């Protein structure tokens, strides 16, 4: 699956894809936000959680950039 193919999916299809083929890499937790990071083929997906309601509020996909920096100390990028 490519990043473009993933991005055109609906919210529900993105979640199903992450849970079916995504590989969990790391999480990022602060006082205000909780994010799980997954790898799918050659891109990353973040699932943003609302801790108060225990729901996923956002799906973010990316290949590189600022988004990956918060994980860079824990994840080796090839």
QUIZIBEL-V415078 format. One record per backbone hydrogen bond with DSSP energy under -0.5 kcal/mol. CO is the residue of the C=O (numbers start at 1). NH is the residue of the N-H. E is the energy in kcal/mol with one decimal. If there is no record, write none. Layout:
BEGIN
co->[CO CO]
nh->[NH NH]
e->[E E]
END
This chain:
BEGIN
co->[2 3 4 6 10 11 12 13 14 15 16 17 17 18 22 23 26 28 33 34 35 36 37 37 38 39 40 43 44 45 46 46 47 48 48 49 49 50 50 55 55 58 60 62 65 65 66 66 68 68 69 71 71 75]
nh->[6 7 8 9 14 15 16 17 18 19 20 21 22 22 24 39 37 35 30 49 28 47 25 26 45 23 43 40 62 38 48 60 36 57 58 34 51 54 55 50 57 48 46 44 68 69 69 70 71 72 72 74 75 77]
e->[-2.2 -2.6 -1.3 -1.6 -2.6 -2.2 -2.3 -2.4 -2.6 -2.5 -2.0 -3.0 -0.8 -1.4 -0.6 -2.2 -3.4 -2.3 -2.8 -3.0 -2.9 -2.6 -3.1 -1.2 -2.5 -2.4 -1.9 -2.6 -2.2 -2.9 -0.6 -2.6 -2.1 -2.8 -1.2 -0.7 -0.8 -1.4 -1.4 -3.2 -0.6 -2.7 -3.4 -3.4 -1.0 -0.7 -0.7 -0.6 -1.5 -0.9 -0.5 -2.2 -1.9 -0.6]
END
